[in-house]
Amino acid sequence: MSFTTADVVKLRKATGAGMMDCKNALTEAEGNFDRALEIIRERGKLVASKRADREATEGVVLAKVSGDAKFGAIVVLNCETDFVAKNENFVDFTSKILDLALANKPASLDELKELMLDGRTVGAQVVEQTGIIGEKLDLSYYGKVEAAQVVPYIHPGNKLATLVGLSQEVADIQVGKDVAMQVAAMNPVAVDRDAVPQTTIEKELEIAKEKFRLEGKPEAMLDKIAQGALQKFFKDSTLLEQDFIKDSKVTVKQYLVSVDKSLTVTAFDRYGLDA
């Protein structure tokens, strides 16, 4: 069975594979388009298997919100090299996955991988792209925030992204963006001290006590001194208590109250490839 240049172009559009790869697949399939499609997908699985032990530490981190700004998502697609991470097609593929997440609001990363994208599951598409690109790819993270208003922030370079959920809609989107940038820059552990996990609190107290013990502080005073260190931890590490990066004279909470007395942050999410 013969094939035409139009068939090669059609296969390339369907798979994203290079023109020569598509031509070779059609040749092997004796012009049978469906079989050529399967050949490219099978090669993707083979490449993925061979590169399974590679480290995919580069990639793209993207964040976006739904049309009504009440739901936001972050997705992370990893690859092996920064060269691939900066490729327009790789970023576009990640954006497609993100749009799918916004449209379907999956509950978990596993659910996202099972969603259908262009006739195949997201997980299958990632494997297929591994074969086309020639590097290990890994859809490693999916985070979401739902709130009265969700604001995204992507740091230049697509290596770090955040989402911030506000307690009410704010006309000036910059307010939400300011707080989303705060989350990106200061990497808080929780919205406020009440949201800090008890295990984290206990760990911080133990670290503080050991520090002061090594400094020679009396054992009887360690609990009290550690509590003081814990208060500093809350100040430095919880979003609403942190000094606002645009005006260190006020906290994030005070900044929000200056906009509206009832305005606060209900949730946030952050992912950075380096932290």
Backbone torsions as a table, in degrees:
resi	resn	phi	psi	omega
1	MET	NA	130.3	-179.6
2	SER	-89.2	167.7	176.1
3	PHE	-143.0	163.1	-176.3
4	THR	-114.2	172.0	175.9
5	THR	-60.0	-34.7	178.1
6	ALA	-61.6	-35.5	177.8
7	ASP	-66.8	-39.9	178.6
8	VAL	-62.8	-44.7	179.7
9	VAL	-63.5	-41.5	179.7
10	LYS	-62.7	-41.9	179.7
11	LEU	-67.5	-39.0	178.1
12	ARG	-62.8	-41.8	179.9
13	LYS	-66.0	-35.7	-177.5
14	ALA	-74.6	-28.6	-173.6
15	THR	-115.8	-25.2	-175.0
16	GLY	83.6	0.8	179.8
17	ALA	-72.6	161.4	179.4
18	GLY	-67.8	159.6	-178.1
19	MET	-58.6	-43.7	-178.4
20	MET	-67.1	-39.1	177.1
21	ASP	-62.3	-41.2	179.5
22	CYS	-66.3	-41.6	179.1
23	LYS	-63.4	-43.2	179.7
24	ASN	-65.0	-38.9	179.2
25	ALA	-65.5	-40.7	178.3
26	LEU	-67.8	-36.6	177.5
27	THR	-63.7	-46.8	179.3
28	GLU	-62.6	-34.8	-178.8
29	ALA	-86.5	5.4	-179.2
30	GLU	54.2	39.8	175.0
31	GLY	86.3	-3.4	-179.9
32	ASN	-78.1	110.8	-173.0
33	PHE	-61.6	-47.4	-177.6
34	ASP	-62.0	-39.7	178.8
35	ARG	-68.0	-39.3	177.8
36	ALA	-61.2	-38.6	177.6
37	LEU	-61.0	-44.2	179.7
38	GLU	-65.6	-37.4	179.7
39	ILE	-60.6	-44.4	179.8
40	ILE	-64.8	-40.7	179.2
41	ARG	-67.2	-39.9	178.7
42	GLU	-64.8	-37.7	177.4
43	ARG	-65.6	-34.1	176.6
44	GLY	-62.5	-42.4	178.8
45	LYS	-65.5	-38.4	-180.0
46	LEU	-65.6	-45.4	178.3
47	VAL	-62.8	-42.3	179.9
48	ALA	-61.0	-40.0	179.6
49	SER	-65.9	-42.1	-179.0
50	LYS	-68.0	-27.6	-176.0
51	ARG	-103.9	13.3	-175.9
52	ALA	-59.5	-29.8	-177.6
53	ASP	-90.0	0.7	177.7
54	ARG	-75.7	159.2	177.3
55	GLU	-98.7	124.0	178.0
56	ALA	-105.4	85.1	-174.6
57	THR	-103.3	-10.5	174.0
58	GLU	-92.0	-179.1	177.0
59	GLY	148.1	-161.7	-176.1
60	VAL	-129.4	135.5	175.0
61	VAL	-118.4	116.5	-177.7
62	LEU	-124.0	146.7	176.9
63	ALA	-133.6	146.8	-178.9
64	LYS	-160.2	157.9	177.9
65	VAL	-119.2	161.0	178.3
66	SER	-69.3	169.9	-177.8
67	GLY	-58.6	-34.5	179.2
68	ASP	-89.3	0.8	177.2
69	ALA	61.2	25.7	179.0
70	LYS	-103.7	-5.3	178.4
71	PHE	-140.5	133.2	178.5
72	GLY	-132.0	153.8	179.9
73	ALA	-139.2	151.0	171.8
74	ILE	-121.1	133.1	172.3
75	VAL	-127.3	147.3	179.7
76	VAL	-127.0	120.3	174.7
77	LEU	-114.4	117.7	-177.8
78	ASN	-94.1	153.0	173.5
79	CYS	-142.6	-176.7	-175.6
80	GLU	-88.7	-32.0	-173.8
81	THR	-128.2	152.9	177.7
82	ASP	-67.2	-27.3	178.2
83	PHE	-59.2	-45.9	178.3
84	VAL	-69.6	-40.2	-178.5
85	ALA	-58.2	-31.3	-178.7
86	LYS	-88.8	-4.5	-179.4
87	ASN	-68.9	133.5	-175.6
88	GLU	-59.6	-39.5	-179.6
89	ASN	-66.4	-36.5	178.8
90	PHE	-65.9	-44.4	178.3
91	VAL	-64.6	-40.9	178.7
92	ASP	-63.0	-39.7	178.9
93	PHE	-63.7	-42.4	176.8
94	THR	-62.6	-40.1	179.1
95	SER	-63.1	-37.3	177.9
96	LYS	-62.7	-42.2	178.5
97	ILE	-64.3	-41.2	178.9
98	LEU	-62.9	-44.7	178.6
99	ASP	-61.4	-37.9	178.2
100	LEU	-64.3	-40.1	178.0
101	ALA	-63.6	-40.8	179.5
102	LEU	-65.5	-37.3	-177.4
103	ALA	-74.2	-30.2	-173.2
104	ASN	-110.6	-17.2	179.8
105	LYS	49.6	55.6	178.7
106	PRO	-61.4	152.7	-176.7
107	ALA	-81.1	-19.9	-175.3
108	SER	-152.6	170.5	176.8
109	LEU	-62.7	-40.9	179.3
110	ASP	-61.4	-40.3	178.0
111	GLU	-65.8	-38.1	177.9
112	LEU	-62.0	-41.9	-178.8
113	LYS	-65.1	-22.8	-179.4
114	GLU	-90.6	-8.4	178.5
115	LEU	-68.4	150.6	-178.1
116	MET	-87.3	131.9	177.9
117	LEU	-132.6	114.3	-178.3
118	ASP	53.2	43.2	173.6
119	GLY	87.3	-4.1	178.9
120	ARG	-136.6	161.5	-180.0
121	THR	-68.9	156.2	177.1
122	VAL	-58.6	-42.0	179.3
123	GLY	-59.0	-43.2	178.9
124	ALA	-66.1	-37.6	179.2
125	GLN	-63.8	-39.2	179.2
126	VAL	-63.5	-43.0	177.8
127	VAL	-62.7	-43.1	179.7
128	GLU	-61.2	-42.7	179.6
129	GLN	-67.3	-28.0	175.4
130	THR	-59.5	-43.4	178.5
131	GLY	-67.9	-36.7	-178.4
132	ILE	-72.2	-44.1	-176.9
133	ILE	-79.6	-34.3	-180.0
134	GLY	89.3	12.5	176.2
135	GLU	-127.5	154.9	174.6
136	LYS	-65.5	129.0	174.7
137	LEU	-116.2	148.2	-179.4
138	ASP	-148.6	116.6	172.8
139	LEU	-79.9	96.2	-164.7
140	SER	-99.2	-17.1	-174.2
141	TYR	-151.2	140.6	172.1
142	TYR	-141.6	119.0	177.9
143	GLY	-123.4	155.0	-178.2
144	LYS	-145.4	152.4	176.0
145	VAL	-138.1	133.0	174.1
146	GLU	-119.8	133.8	-178.1
147	ALA	-164.5	177.0	177.2
148	ALA	-59.4	-35.9	173.4
149	GLN	-149.8	128.6	179.0
150	VAL	-114.1	134.6	-178.3
151	VAL	-123.0	129.8	179.4
152	PRO	-98.6	159.2	171.6
153	TYR	-146.1	129.9	174.7
154	ILE	-117.7	120.0	179.2
155	HIS	-70.2	141.1	179.4
156	PRO	-49.9	130.8	-178.6
157	GLY	108.2	-11.2	177.3
158	ASN	61.5	32.9	179.0
159	LYS	-107.2	-10.8	-175.6
160	LEU	-148.8	132.9	179.1
161	ALA	-145.1	152.4	179.1
162	THR	-138.1	161.1	171.6
163	LEU	-132.3	140.2	175.8
164	VAL	-128.6	130.0	176.9
165	GLY	-101.4	123.7	178.9
166	LEU	-98.5	154.2	-176.4
167	SER	-73.5	-16.5	179.0
168	GLN	-156.3	162.3	178.9
169	GLU	-70.2	139.2	179.1
170	VAL	-123.1	130.8	-176.8
171	ALA	-63.2	-39.8	-178.8
172	ASP	-87.1	103.3	-176.6
173	ILE	-62.8	-20.6	-179.1
174	GLN	-63.0	-28.8	178.7
175	VAL	-59.7	-50.4	178.7
176	GLY	-64.9	-38.6	-179.9
177	LYS	-65.4	-38.1	177.6
178	ASP	-58.3	-43.3	-178.6
179	VAL	-72.8	-36.0	177.1
180	ALA	-63.5	-37.4	176.5
181	MET	-69.2	-34.3	175.7
182	GLN	-59.9	-45.9	179.0
183	VAL	-61.2	-41.2	178.9
184	ALA	-63.0	-44.8	-174.3
185	ALA	-76.9	-39.5	-169.5
186	MET	-105.8	-8.8	173.4
187	ASN	46.8	59.5	179.6
188	PRO	-66.2	157.3	-179.4
189	VAL	-90.3	-19.7	-178.8
190	ALA	-162.6	167.8	179.1
191	VAL	-65.3	-48.0	178.5
192	ASP	-146.8	179.2	-175.4
193	ARG	-64.7	-29.6	179.4
194	ASP	-68.0	-21.0	-178.3
195	ALA	-94.7	-2.2	178.5
196	VAL	-73.9	127.3	179.8
197	PRO	-58.4	143.6	-178.8
198	GLN	-61.0	-33.6	178.7
199	THR	-63.6	-35.9	178.0
200	THR	-68.3	-41.6	178.7
201	ILE	-61.1	-46.5	-179.3
202	GLU	-63.4	-38.6	178.9
203	LYS	-64.7	-43.0	179.3
204	GLU	-64.2	-39.2	178.5
205	LEU	-64.4	-41.9	179.5
206	GLU	-65.5	-41.3	178.4
207	ILE	-61.4	-44.0	-179.2
208	ALA	-65.0	-44.5	-179.5
209	LYS	-62.6	-40.7	179.5
210	GLU	-66.8	-38.1	178.5
211	LYS	-61.1	-49.0	-177.6
212	PHE	-73.0	-28.1	176.1
213	ARG	-64.4	-43.4	178.8
214	LEU	-66.8	-25.1	177.9
215	GLU	-81.9	-3.7	176.2
216	GLY	90.7	13.7	178.7
217	LYS	-69.1	144.7	-179.7
218	PRO	-58.2	139.4	-178.2
219	GLU	-57.3	-37.3	-177.4
220	ALA	-66.6	-20.5	-177.5
221	MET	-98.4	-6.0	-172.5
222	LEU	-61.6	-42.1	-178.5
223	ASP	-61.2	-44.5	-178.5
224	LYS	-66.8	-44.0	-179.7
225	ILE	-65.6	-38.8	-179.8
226	ALA	-64.6	-34.9	177.0
227	GLN	-62.9	-36.4	176.8
228	GLY	-64.7	-40.3	177.8
229	ALA	-65.7	-34.6	178.6
230	LEU	-64.7	-38.4	178.1
231	GLN	-62.6	-38.5	177.1
232	LYS	-66.5	-37.7	177.0
233	PHE	-60.4	-45.1	178.0
234	PHE	-59.6	-41.9	-179.0
235	LYS	-64.3	-40.5	-176.4
236	ASP	-83.5	-26.8	-165.7
237	SER	-118.1	-4.1	175.2
238	THR	-108.0	134.3	-169.2
239	LEU	-53.1	-52.4	-173.9
240	LEU	-68.1	-23.6	-179.6
241	GLU	-93.2	-12.3	-179.8
242	GLN	-66.9	150.4	170.8
243	ASP	-64.3	135.3	-179.3
244	PHE	-68.9	129.1	-173.3
245	ILE	-65.5	-22.6	-179.7
246	LYS	-90.7	-12.9	178.4
247	ASP	-159.7	95.4	-173.9
248	SER	-68.9	-4.7	178.2
249	LYS	-78.4	-13.6	179.4
250	VAL	-127.7	157.2	174.0
251	THR	-85.8	169.6	176.7
252	VAL	-61.1	-39.5	178.8
253	LYS	-61.6	-44.7	179.8
254	GLN	-65.2	-36.3	176.9
255	TYR	-62.4	-45.8	-179.4
256	LEU	-64.7	-41.7	178.7
257	VAL	-63.4	-31.7	178.3
258	SER	-67.8	-24.3	177.0
259	VAL	-81.5	-46.0	178.1
260	ASP	-157.6	131.3	-174.0
261	LYS	-58.5	-26.7	-177.8
262	SER	-102.0	5.7	-177.2
263	LEU	-81.2	133.2	175.7
264	THR	-152.8	178.5	176.6
265	VAL	-101.0	130.6	179.9
266	THR	-98.6	-24.9	-179.2
267	ALA	-166.9	159.6	172.4
268	PHE	-151.9	162.1	173.8
269	ASP	-140.8	148.1	-177.6
270	ARG	-147.2	137.2	172.2
271	TYR	-142.6	129.3	176.1
272	GLY	-130.1	139.6	-179.8
273	LEU	-65.8	-27.3	-177.9
274	ASP	-100.7	-10.9	-178.3
275	ALA	-158.5	NA	NA
